[in-house]
Structures are given as C-alpha cells and as structure tokens.
Amino acid sequence: MNYAGTGSSEEGRMKLPKAIVLMLVVILIVAAAAFPQEGRQQNLKAVKCAKLIDVKSGSVTNNAVIFIEGDKIKFVGTDSPVPPGVEVIDLNATVLPGLIDCHTHLLMNYNGVFGGDDPNMILTVTQMSTAKRALLGAAMAREDLEAGITTVRDLGNSGWNGDVALRDAINAGWVTGPRIAASTRALSAAGGQFGIVSAEAQKIIEQEYVVISGVEEARRAVRQALYDGADLIKVIVNTGSRVVSLEEMRVIIEETHRVGKKVAAHATNDFAARIAAEAGVDSIEHAYTISDAVLRMMAEKKIYLVPTDSPVEGYIDIRLKPQNLTPVQLKQQEQQIRFGFSFSRKRLERAIKAGVPIAAGSDMYYLWPGKTRGQASLAMVRAYAESGMTPLEIIRAATINAADLLGWQNRVGSIEPQKYADLIAVEGDPLKDISELERIRFVMKGGTVIKHDFAKK
C-alpha cells in the first residue's frame, strides 16, 4: 500500500504496524456489513420512527431508525444517517413489532344467525370442502395481516390439513397472510367437539378431529399429524364429559417433544386443565374455570395460559343480536353474559398473580358484523385490560411471550437484528391506551409494506 502519493521508491513507502492494519480492515468490514455498497442498496430500507417501543425492556426510543435488508432487520439506531440511495419510510408514529395471535381458526367464519357452535360446525363441514375452506382462510388471513397480526398459531378446525395448505401457500407467496404455525386436525376423545351426531353421520367427525382411544392410538395420531406437516399438536382435552386421559396426554407430549415441537391443550375446566398441566403441555387454552393449585403447577412448569377472552360487547354483537331477541330477552342474556365473564376476568388476574406466563389468543372464528377478522381478533386487548393487565403486559403477551410459546423467539416478537422485519405503527401511545392496537395504521411483514395509512395524509 502506497501512503506517499505515486512514488514507488522505498523512501516513499511507509509500513504500518500489523495491529493497526488489522484494525482498519475490521472497521471497513463492519462498515460494509452495516451499510451495503451502492450495488446492494436497492435491497435496503430505512424506517424512521418517531417512537420505537422495546417490548423487552418496556423503554421507548425517540427518533429511532430501523435498517432492513431483504426480509430481515439489519440494524437499529437512533438519529442514524441514511446512506444515499436507500429507500426511506418516514413514520411520524409509534412503532412496535408485529402482533402474534396464538389461537386462531382462519378456516372458520361462523355466523350467529345459525345459532351456536354445533349447527355452524355441521354446516361448515358438510357444505364446504377443505379446498373451499382454504380459500376462506386466505381471506381471513389477509384481514388478520392488514390489522397488524403478522404471525398466528392456527389451532385446527381447518378441515383435512387445510391450515397446512394455507401456510404453505402464504410461504410460497401465492397469497398474502401472516406467518402460520399450523396444527392440522386436533386430537380428541370420541366425537371431537361435535354435539350428538347420529351413527350414520359420524364419518364427518374425522374431517375435523382425529379421535383417539388409548395410548397407541394417541401415539399414531401424533406421528400422522407430524407427517401431514403439523408445526405443533392441538389436543381437545375435554368436551363436556368426554375427556382425554392423563396417560394418553403423556404419550402425546412424549411423541411431540421428541421431535422438538409443542402441544397446545384445549381445556375449559379445572379437571381438564389439571390433566394437561400434570402431563406437561406447553400451553393451556381457555381455562375458564381453574383452581389456584393448577395455576401454581402451570407457573412452576412454565406452562403458558392462552386466555381467549373477548369484550362483552363482542359476544353480544356476534352471538346475541343475530338471534333477533326481544329487548327484554336481550337484556336478560346480556346480564347473564356479564356475570359469567366476570369469573373469567378474575381467573386471569389470579393467573398473573401466580406467575403463569400469558400469551395472547383471540379464538376468533365468528363473523363480527362491521369488523374484519383482524379487527375482531384484536378486540381481545380490551378484554385483557379489563382483567387488570397493564398495556405493557398485554403488548408482551402478543409479542415476545407469544413468540416464545411458538418457539420462534429468534424470528419474531421484537425489533432486533436478524429477526424478520415485521413492524406495526400506531398514531398514539399504546403504553397509555392499549386500544391503539385496534387502530394500527402501518403494517410491514418481512420488509414488505402491507398497509400504510399514514401515507394517505
């Protein structure tokens, strides 16, 4: 290297110590990695944020800049200069990581006009093929993503592996939707979640559920689900008096954990939740009635509770109003619903006090008039707030906690280098008003802008 102009004599040369040369090389490499050269900058974006929420620490950074290369976050800085030629997205807004819904059913969209779950399930299974339901799922997935839900865990009721087909179609870029962890058909005791079905019609049950009876059937069911492409296993521990046994649950968990995947357990009461917790599942869904003893067991084993709670108003709009009840009937039903919901709110308070980890899940599978699927799903944040969760706790439940439950903590859930560039932005401050998450105005998934309402101003 010539440090004396164009001269070539020994007198015109100056040799630097090796340590200094090495240091200069390292600096050049780091600079090149942080800011690619001109030929590569067309693949680089810079998102300027008025405020950026660090969901891990709960801190807020002003004037943050997120550099994105391809579909991943490259670098996060404050007041960082943007190299020439880099695409800039200037958001005068509060930016967070994309939200995660740990309990979805994208291939269902029940209608309250037809009554409760039983008639809707019969109509769905008998009138819609899995292919048609996958197309429905594509529409619901798009609505979820546009609302700011960039990742979901789809827990069955998707026909014969329709959720796997939808997941793969999204991953291939055929349709637009969130990242999906798919469970395929749920494992259950006899009848699945159907009501009483005649002997002649019971064949339809296998379109939604894999019925198990005994540990070997349970083992085979898990292996088949994994072969079919399941990212996790869903088990219906109880439906009324029909319950999967502790021995069956233990085998299901053994087979699933053996290949590094997780088990989600539908358990609505304390008896079923105890079976699931004793067996060692990864998450318990619902748990509307649950004892402090089982909550302590969950906390000790670090079993997530996914509280699929919704606002009372949602239940009224979805389930009651379509029934054309009289004003008196509607008021009576509403009083009963509010009374019942008060117990589920208290069980979530008790779970948090016991130290049970919480991950957000909407369990939204009904048409909510006037709302998209994504808007309906995010109403869960108000229900969590009613249970006493702080805005930061709710945000964490829908980001880093949810990512940890999925086992995707190195991919999603926070805004950090090497994670997917899944971002959302709101106008206000969700740390003060959690309902801001129901009004998300900017959505990015994997570096691609899905929605940018701020640009319409």
N, C-alpha and C positions, 0 to 999 in steps of 0.2 A: 504494500500500500504506500503510495507516494504522498507525503504530507508537505512537500516543498514545491508545489506547482508542477511544471512539466519536466523538471530536471531529472536526469537518470543517474547521476553520479552518486557514489556512496556518501559524499559530503551533503548531498541534497536529500538524503533519506533519514527518517527518524523512526526508530523502532520503539513501540510502546511495550510496557510490561505485559506479560501474558494475562495477568489478572484483570487489567483494565480492558484489554481486547475482549476477553470473555464477557465482562460486564456489559460492554457496548453491544455485543451480539445478543445477549439475553434481552436487553432493552428493546432492540429492534424486533426481536421475535414477539415479545409481549405486545408491542405497539401494533405489529402487523396482525396479530390474532384479535386484538380488541377492535381494530378498525381496518377491515379488509381494503385492499387496494382498489383502484378505480374500476378494474375489470370485474370485481366481485360485488361492488356496492349496489348494483341493481337488486340484489337479493337481501339488502339490509334496510330495515325500517327503524325509525326512532319515534317512540310515543312519548310526547311531553305531557306530564301530569301536573295539574295544579296542586293536587294532594295525592299521595300514594300511601295506602294502608298496608303496613306489615302485619299480617294476620298472626304471625308467631309471637311477636313482642307486643302487639297492640299499639305500636307507635305510628305516628303519621309524619311523612316526609314531604316538605313543600318543594315544588319545582323539581320533581324527580324526572329523570329521563330513562326510558326502558329501550335498550337497543335489542332488536330482534333480527336474527339471521335465519332465513328459512322459516321453519315452524317452531324454533326454539328461542328462548331468551338467551341473549349473548352477554349482556352486561346491564347493570342498573346503577345509575349515578345521580348526582344532584347538580343541577345547573351545568351539566356536561355539554361541551361544544359538540355540534353535529357536523361531521365532515361533509364537504360539498358532494352533491350527487346522491345523498341518502334521502329516501322518502321520509317526510315528516308528517306525523299525525298529531296535531296540537289540540289537546283536550283540556279545556278550562273546567276541569271536573275532578271528582274524587274517583280514583282507580283502585280496583280490587282484583284478586284472582277470580276467574270464572267459577260459578257456583256448581256444587255437586248435589244431586238428588239421589240418595241411597235406596230409595224404594219407589220405583216406577212400574207402570204397566202400560207401555206405549201402544201395545196392540189391542187395547180395550178402550171403548168410549161409551160406557153405558148411558142410558137415558132414563131419568127419573120418571118419565111418563109411564114406563112399563112396570113400575114398582121397584122392588128391592133387587138384591143380587141374583137370587135364584132365577126369576124369569129372564133377566138380562143375560145371564150366563147361558141358559138354554138357547135363547135366540141367537146369541153370538156364535156359539159352537155349531149349531145346526144350519145357520143361514150363511155363514162366512167361511170360505176356505182359508187355509193358512196363508196362501198367496195374497188373497184379498186383505187379510188382516195385516200382512206385512206392509201393504200399500197404505192402509190406515196408520200403521206405526210410523211410516215415513212422514206423513202429515203431522202427527203428534210430535215426532222428533224435531221437525223443523220449528214448530211452535215453541217447544222447550228451549231450543238453542236461541231463538230470537228474543226470548225473555231473559236470557243470561245464564241458563243452565247449560254448561259446556260439557258436563260428564254426568252419566246416570248409571245406576245399577238396576237393570230390568229384571224383576223377580217373578218370572213365569206368567201364566195365563196369556200365552203367546201362540197357542196352537202347537203344532208339532215342530218345534225348533224355529218358529218364525222370528224370534228375537235374535237368533244366531244369523239368520239370513239378513235381517236389517242391520245388525252390527257390521257384517262383512260388506254390505252394500255401502254403508257410510265410510268404512275404512278404505274402500276402493274408489271413493269419490263419485259413485253413481248417484247418490242422493246426499242431501245436506242434513246433518243432525249432530247431536253431541256424541262424545265417546261413550261407548256402551260396554259395560260388563254384563254379560248375559248368563242366565241360569238354566236355560232350557225348561222342560216341564218340571214342575215341583214334585217332590216325593211326598206321599201322603198315605194315611190309612184308607180303608175301604171308602169309596165314594168321593174322594177328594174333598172339595168344598161345595159340591153339589148338595142340594136337598135330597128328598126322596125321589129316586128315579126308578121307573119300572124295570123289570128284568130285561124286557125286550130293548129298552133304550140305554142300558148301562154301557154299551160299547162306546158311547160318546165320551165317557169319563176319561178314557185313555188319550183323547185328543188334548186334554188339559193337564192331566196328572199321571204320574207313574205310581200305581197302587202297590204298596209293599206289605207283606205279611211274613215276618220272620227275618232273622239276621242275614241269611244268604240272599234272599230277595233284595234286601236293602243294599248289600254289597254289590250285587249285579246291577242294580239301578244306578248307583253312583258311577260305576265303570262305564255303563252305557251312556250316561249323561256326559261324562268327560270325553268319550269317543265322539259324541254328537257335537262337541265344541263348547261345552259349558266353561265359563270363566269361574263359576262358583256353583255351589249346590244350595237349593232352596228346599226346605222341609216344612210341610204343614203339620206341626206337632199336634194341634187339636182342631177338630171341627165338631162342635157340640160334645157328645160323649165319646166320639171316635178319637183315639189318641195313639200316636206312635210311641212305642215302648222305649224305656231307657236303654235296653240292650240294643235295639235297632238304631237308636240315635248314636250310640257309641261306635257302632260299626260304620255308620255313615261318616262320622267325623274322622275315624281312623283312616278310611279309604280316601277321603278328600284331602286331609292334611298330609297324607303320604306323598302326594304329588304337588304339595305346596299351594293348594287352593283353600278357599274358605267356605264356611257353612253359615247360611242365614236361616233362622228359625222363626216361623210364624207361630206365635204363642200369645193367645189373648187373655189367659187367666193365670193365676198363680201356680196351679198344678202343672200346666204345660210349660210355663217359664222355668219351674224348678227342674223338670226333666231336661230341658235344653241347657240350663246352666250347669247341672251336675255332669252332663255328658261333655261339656266343654265347647259349645258352639262359639262362633266369632261374633255373632250379633243376634239379638232377640228383637223381633219386630212387634210393635204394638204394645204388648204387656199392659193392657188397660187396667187390669187388677193384678197387683203383685205385692207380695209381702216385703217387709224390711229385711227379713232373713235372706230372701232370694236376691234382693238388691245388693246386700253385703257380699254375697257369693259372686255376683257379677263384678263388683268392684275389685274383689281380690283376684279374680281371674282375668280382669281387664276385658270383659265381655261388653261390647257396645250395646246400648239401648238405642233403637231407631224409633222414636215416638212419632207415629204417623197421625199427628194431630192437625186439626183444621179449625178455623174460626166457626163459631156457632152460625154466623150468617151464611157461611158456605153450605153447611148442612141444610139449612132452611131453603136456600135457593136451588140446591141440587136435588134434594130428596122430597121436601115437603110441598113447595109451591107447585111443582108439576102435577101434583095429585088433585088439584082443584078442590082443596078442602074449604069448608066454610070458615069465616073469620073466627068463630068460636073454636072449631076443631084445630085450626092453625095455631091459635094461642095456646091451647092445651098441649099440643105436641111440642111447641117451642119451649114451654115451661119444663116439660119432661127432658128435652134435649139439654137445656141449660143445666139442669140438675145433674144429669149423667156426665156432662162434660166437666163439671166441677171436680169430679173424682179423678178423671184422667189428668187434669191440670195438677192436682195435688200429688199424684204418683210421680210426675216428672220433677216436682220440687223435691220429693223425698229421694229420688234417684240422684239428683245433683248433689244433695247434701251427703249422700252415702259415698260419693266419689265415683259413680258409674260414668264412664265416658259416653258422650252423646254424639250421635251423627244424625244429620238431618235427612228426613224422608217424608215425602208428601203422600204416598199411596193414592195418588190421584188417578182415577180410572173412570170418572163420570164426566158427562158434558155439563159444564157450568155455564148457563146462558149468559152471554155478554162477555165472556172471557175466553182467551186462547188457553190451550192446555198449559203452557208455561206460566201464564198469569195465574191460573187456578192453582198450580202447584206451589208457587211462591207465596201464596196466602198462608202457608204453614208458619212463616216467620212471625205473623201476628199471634198465632196460637202459642208459639213458644214464648213470646213476650208476656202473654197473659199468665204463663206458668212461672214467671219471675226470672227467666233467663235474661241476662244483660245483652245489649246489642253485640258486644264483642263475643260473648259465649255463643250467640246464635250464628254469627259470621264464622267462627271457628268450626261450629258443628257442620256448616255447609261448605267448608274448605279443607283445612288441614286435618280435622278429625275424620271427615268423610274420605279423604284421600288415604289416610292411614287404614281405615276399615277396608277399603278396596285393595290395599296392598300396593297402591300406586303413588305412594308418598314421594317417590323420586321422579314422578312425571307431572303431577298436577297438584293443586291445592294451595300454592303460594307463588309469589312472583320472585323467582330466583334463577340464576344462570343454569342452563342446561335443562330446565323444565319447559314444557310446552307453553307457547305464548298464548295462553287462554286468559283474556282480560275482559273486565266489565267496567263501566263507568256510570256514575250517577251524579246528578246535579247538586244534591245536598250532602249531608253528613250522616251516613248510616250508623256511625258510632253514637249518635244522639237520637236519631229517628230510624229505627230498623225498617219501617215501611218504605224507605227509599229503595230497598231491594225489590219492591214491587213496581218500581218505575225506572228500570235500567234503560239507559238511552244509548249506550255503546256496547257492542259485543264483538269480541275477536276470538276466534278459535284457531290455534295453530298458526298464528301470524296472518290469517285471512280475516278481513273485516266482514262481519255478518250483518251488523246494524250500526248506523252512525247517525242518530237523530240530531246530534249537535251540529252536524254539517248542514242541516236544513235551516238553521237560523239565518 
